[in-house]
Amino acid sequence: MKNIIKYTFLVGFLSIASSCTDLQEVVLDESFTGSGLSETVSGAIAPAYGQVSWVWRHTNYYGLQLIAADEAILPHRGGTDWFDGGKFLATHTHSITPTNDLVSSSWNELTRNVSRTLTAIETLTPLADMGNQEAENALYEMKALRAYLNMLMLDSWGLIFKKERSTETSEILRGQAAVDYIESELLSVVNLINTDLGAGRMTQTAVWGFLARLNLNAAVYRDSYGTPNFTDADMDKVIEYTDNVINSGLYELSPEYFELFNDENNSNRELIFALDQRGVLSREHSRWTYWSLAGSNWGRPEFTSSDGTDGPAITPDFYQTWVDAYGNVDPAEADPRFYQGNQQIPAELRELSGLSPANDEDHFYCTTAEEYEFDRGIIRGIIWGPRKDENGAFFRCNGNADVYRIYPVKQIKGNGPDRDVGYVNHELQVDFSNEGRLHSKGYRVSKYQFSRTSPNANSFSSIDIVLMRFAEMYMMRAEAQLRKGETAGALTDVNTVRTSRTAREPVPTALAAIDLEILYRELGFEFYWEGLRRTNQIRYGKYEDSWTEKTDANPSNRLFPIPQSAIDGASNTPGYLEQNVGY
């Protein structure tokens, strides 16, 4: 049974007194099955878990992390698409202001999520105190979730809000105090929380994983603008907590890298924590799937609305790290994490010389919707996909409603010179110039599958969004070992991950040596476009480097500005919420 929960929350969670009293009632179909106390428990935690999907929306926290790092760029396509007040341009060039909408929307969704965990904690605590085991277990989950969300706040804005009762004014913590509080919250539940509820819920292994992340980055969090001091004590904790996960026997590395991002990935044994999107929420989405893809292409032939958006592209700089690593060998022929070719284009159709959308009516192959699968990974060159007729329906083969024509994709979006006459041809170069921002510019990234179980492929998805996975445990342990001088152990862990993707050729060869530069490169290869790159760049001292369209080298920009709206909302108490340095 799916229940409709009316949930009222205070948007001004972080404000003091009555300076912000915007009350909103939201209808959430996010509860789990239950009745009586079980229904109360599920109704308490569902809004908190459900809000995580909005935190990690492409135009909220995910976009903020992705576009600020060196792995992605989002120009205003054709001079109009994706301009959005310049928020993505400013994010990429590290010229963000406190009024940037990407920053404020990320902050608002995240603080709202923290507020929901507090509401859940207040609901569950008296039930747990009465001895209700279900409420007690849920309470531990909410405390762990709150700690995780606070860690996201600390990572991006250098502060957290400590608040144990909704009637209290939040205490602002920074630096070591913030690290200590988050760590204490995670430690308070790690030996009590469930061990078997799956990747969509907070579990003991997820808590261990977040404890490892916290301590790996603790040096940065203590001094956001200085040179991190990675202590042996911190690194020992990282090793301890990752050991716990690795030795638990609950997880294994996926032989096929892209199965991590497929339908049915909820059962993939590499996932530790994820957004569970299996038909429970009315807000499931495929935005991580289609955001980067060509707007002239459709990922699922059975749905005429399953098109891409011509959003972000991979930067030439990040692409070059793959080229540098593999030299004369195409990365697609050296590393199965780079690309998975799924489209079965007959060899006789691959040559496109002399062809264009104006004369290629017969240049197609036929496939069923079930057989069609879009290429994955880093997408280059001319792509193939279904094509629409003048009535907006996909062309079929020989009048068969279940068999579709697959053509080189025609450029029909945008205002560039190739519109309606040329093919979508993704080129490496993309930038903010007139030529560099055309709709087809830039190699694209498609790690997530278009869901085969969704009702329309774009607005809905049953694919879990991966937020922590088993490979990260090995890579965090490797880094901790390396920072302690334990090179042999670090090399073993990195090679364990590299050589685990054995389902397809080529299997990456084991590295002969390891250092921090090589490990940083490997982190990029393993976790590209998963929302971790900015944090890694800061920890490795790379965030002040230059890359496509970004030359800023100001350490103050490691943290984002606190939204002006939040500062204004707390203005009744001078000095309560102070802007970050440099803004």
SULVEN-V561638 format. One record per pair of residues at least 6 apart in sequence whose C-alpha atoms are under 7 Angstrom apart, sorted by the first residue. I is the first residue (numbers start at 0). J is the second residue. D is the distance in whole Angstrom. If there is no record, write none. Layout:
I,J,D
I,J,D
This chain:
0,32,5
1,28,7
1,30,6
1,31,7
1,32,6
2,28,6
2,30,6
3,26,7
3,27,6
3,28,5
4,26,6
4,27,5
4,28,6
4,42,7
5,24,7
5,25,6
5,26,5
5,27,6
6,24,6
6,25,6
6,26,7
7,23,6
7,24,5
7,25,7
8,22,6
8,23,6
9,20,7
9,21,6
9,22,5
10,21,6
10,22,6
10,111,6
11,19,5
11,20,6
11,21,7
12,114,6
13,169,6
14,568,6
14,569,5
15,168,6
15,569,6
18,568,6
18,569,7
18,571,7
19,568,6
28,280,6
28,281,7
29,45,5
29,46,6
29,49,6
29,279,6
29,280,5
30,41,6
30,42,5
30,45,5
31,41,6
32,38,7
40,123,7
40,134,6
43,119,5
43,122,7
44,119,6
46,115,7
47,112,6
47,115,5
47,116,5
50,112,6
51,112,7
52,274,7
53,108,6
54,60,6
54,105,6
54,108,5
54,109,6
55,61,5
57,286,6
57,287,7
58,101,7
59,101,6
59,104,6
59,105,4
60,105,5
61,530,6
63,101,6
63,102,7
64,530,6
64,533,6
65,71,6
65,528,7
65,530,6
66,72,6
66,87,7
66,90,6
66,91,5
67,90,5
67,91,5
67,93,7
67,533,7
68,532,6
68,533,5
69,314,7
69,317,6
69,546,6
70,313,6
70,314,6
70,317,5
71,311,6
71,312,6
71,313,4
71,314,5
72,91,7
72,311,5
72,312,5
72,313,6
72,314,6
73,87,6
73,88,7
73,310,6
73,311,4
73,312,6
74,88,7
74,430,6
74,431,5
74,436,5
75,81,5
75,82,4
75,436,6
76,436,5
76,437,5
76,438,5
77,413,6
77,414,6
77,415,7
77,436,6
77,437,5
77,438,6
86,99,6
86,100,6
86,101,6
89,95,5
91,549,7
92,548,6
92,549,4
92,551,7
93,551,6
93,556,6
96,560,7
96,582,7
97,560,5
97,561,6
97,562,5
97,563,5
98,562,6
98,563,6
102,562,7
103,562,5
109,148,7
113,145,6
113,148,6
116,141,6
116,145,6
119,141,7
120,138,6
120,141,6
123,134,6
123,138,6
124,138,7
126,134,6
127,134,5
127,135,5
136,192,6
136,193,7
139,188,6
139,192,6
140,192,7
140,201,5
142,184,7
143,184,7
143,185,6
143,201,7
143,206,7
144,201,7
146,181,5
146,184,6
146,185,7
147,209,7
149,159,6
150,181,7
152,158,6
152,159,6
153,159,6
155,558,5
155,559,6
156,558,5
156,559,5
156,560,7
156,561,7
157,173,6
157,220,7
157,558,6
158,171,7
158,172,6
158,173,5
158,177,7
159,171,6
159,172,5
159,173,7
159,177,6
160,169,6
160,170,6
160,171,5
160,172,6
161,169,5
161,170,5
161,171,6
162,168,7
162,169,5
162,170,6
174,220,6
174,221,4
174,222,7
175,221,5
178,217,7
182,210,7
185,206,6
185,210,7
189,203,5
189,206,6
192,202,6
192,203,6
193,202,5
193,203,6
194,202,5
194,203,5
195,202,7
196,202,7
198,265,7
198,270,6
198,271,5
198,272,4
198,273,5
199,272,6
199,273,5
199,274,6
199,275,5
200,272,7
201,272,7
204,244,6
205,271,6
205,272,6
207,240,5
207,241,7
207,244,7
208,240,7
208,241,6
208,472,7
210,240,7
211,236,7
211,237,4
211,240,6
211,241,6
214,233,5
214,236,7
214,237,6
215,233,7
215,234,7
215,237,6
216,538,7
218,227,5
218,228,5
218,229,6
219,227,5
219,538,6
224,554,6
224,555,6
231,483,6
234,479,5
237,476,6
237,479,6
238,476,5
238,479,7
241,472,5
241,476,6
245,472,7
250,268,5
250,269,5
250,469,7
251,268,6
251,269,5
251,469,7
252,269,5
252,469,6
252,470,7
252,499,6
253,259,7
253,269,6
253,500,7
254,499,6
254,500,4
254,501,5
254,502,5
255,500,5
255,501,7
255,502,5
256,336,6
256,500,6
257,446,7
258,264,7
259,267,7
260,446,6
260,447,5
260,448,6
260,462,7
261,447,6
261,448,5
261,462,6
262,448,7
262,450,6
262,451,7
262,461,6
262,462,5
263,462,7
264,462,6
264,463,6
265,463,6
269,468,5
269,469,5
270,465,7
270,467,6
270,468,4
270,469,6
271,467,5
271,468,5
271,469,6
272,465,7
272,466,6
272,467,5
272,468,7
273,463,6
273,464,5
273,465,5
273,466,5
273,467,7
274,463,5
274,464,5
274,465,7
275,463,5
276,283,6
276,460,6
276,461,5
276,462,6
276,463,5
277,461,4
277,462,7
278,461,6
283,458,7
283,459,5
283,460,5
284,457,6
284,458,5
284,459,4
284,460,5
285,456,7
285,457,5
285,458,6
285,459,6
285,460,5
287,447,7
288,445,6
288,446,7
288,447,5
288,448,6
288,449,6
289,306,7
289,307,5
289,308,7
290,307,6
290,308,5
290,309,7
290,310,5
291,307,7
291,308,6
291,309,6
291,310,5
291,311,5
291,312,6
291,443,6
291,444,6
292,307,4
292,308,6
292,309,5
292,310,7
292,443,6
293,307,5
293,308,6
293,309,5
293,439,7
294,306,6
294,307,4
294,308,5
294,309,5
294,412,6
295,306,7
295,307,7
295,408,7
295,409,7
295,410,6
295,411,6
295,412,6
296,306,5
296,307,6
296,384,6
296,408,6
297,305,5
297,306,4
297,307,7
297,384,6
297,385,7
298,305,6
298,306,6
298,373,6
298,449,6
299,305,6
299,449,7
299,456,7
300,368,6
300,385,6
301,368,6
302,455,6
302,456,7
305,455,7
305,456,6
305,457,5
309,438,6
312,441,5
312,442,6
312,443,5
312,444,7
313,441,7
313,442,6
313,443,6
313,444,7
314,547,6
315,427,6
315,428,6
316,546,6
316,547,7
321,330,6
322,330,7
325,333,7
330,337,6
331,337,6
331,338,5
332,505,6
333,505,6
333,507,6
334,505,6
334,506,6
334,507,5
335,503,7
335,504,7
335,505,6
335,506,7
337,376,5
337,377,6
338,375,6
338,376,4
338,377,6
339,374,6
339,375,5
339,376,6
340,374,5
340,375,7
341,372,6
341,373,6
341,374,5
342,371,7
342,372,6
342,373,6
342,374,6
348,362,7
355,420,7
355,421,6
355,422,7
356,409,6
356,420,6
356,421,6
357,420,7
362,406,7
363,404,6
363,405,5
363,406,5
364,404,6
364,405,5
365,396,6
365,402,6
365,403,5
365,404,5
365,405,6
366,402,5
366,403,5
366,404,7
367,401,6
367,402,5
367,403,6
368,402,7
375,445,5
375,446,6
376,444,5
376,445,5
376,446,5
377,442,7
377,443,6
377,444,5
377,445,6
378,442,6
378,443,5
378,444,6
379,425,5
379,426,7
379,442,5
379,443,7
380,424,5
380,425,4
380,426,6
381,407,7
381,422,7
381,423,6
381,424,4
381,425,6
382,407,6
382,408,6
382,423,7
382,424,7
383,405,6
383,406,5
383,407,4
383,408,5
384,405,5
384,406,6
384,407,6
384,408,6
385,393,6
385,403,7
385,404,6
385,405,5
385,406,6
386,393,6
386,394,6
386,405,7
386,406,7
387,393,4
387,394,6
388,394,6
394,403,6
394,404,6
395,402,6
395,403,4
395,404,5
396,402,6
396,403,6
396,404,6
407,422,7
408,422,6
408,423,6
409,419,7
409,421,6
409,422,4
409,423,6
410,417,6
410,418,5
410,419,6
410,421,6
410,422,5
410,423,5
411,418,5
411,419,5
412,418,7
413,438,6
415,437,6
423,439,6
424,439,6
425,439,5
425,440,6
425,441,6
425,442,5
426,440,6
426,441,5
426,442,6
427,441,5
427,442,5
428,435,7
428,440,7
428,441,6
429,435,5
429,436,6
429,440,5
429,441,5
430,436,6
430,547,7
430,548,7
449,456,6
450,456,6
450,460,5
450,461,6
450,462,6
452,461,7
453,459,5
453,460,5
453,461,6
470,496,6
473,492,5
473,493,7
474,492,7
474,493,6
477,488,7
477,489,4
477,492,6
477,493,6
478,489,7
480,486,7
480,488,7
480,489,6
481,489,6
486,513,7
490,512,7
490,513,6
494,509,5
494,510,6
497,507,6
497,509,7
498,506,6
498,507,6
498,508,7
498,509,6
500,506,6
536,542,5
537,557,7
543,551,6
543,552,4
543,553,6
543,554,7
544,552,6
545,551,7
555,580,6
555,581,6
560,578,7
560,579,6
560,582,6
561,578,6
561,579,7
566,576,6
569,575,7
569,576,7
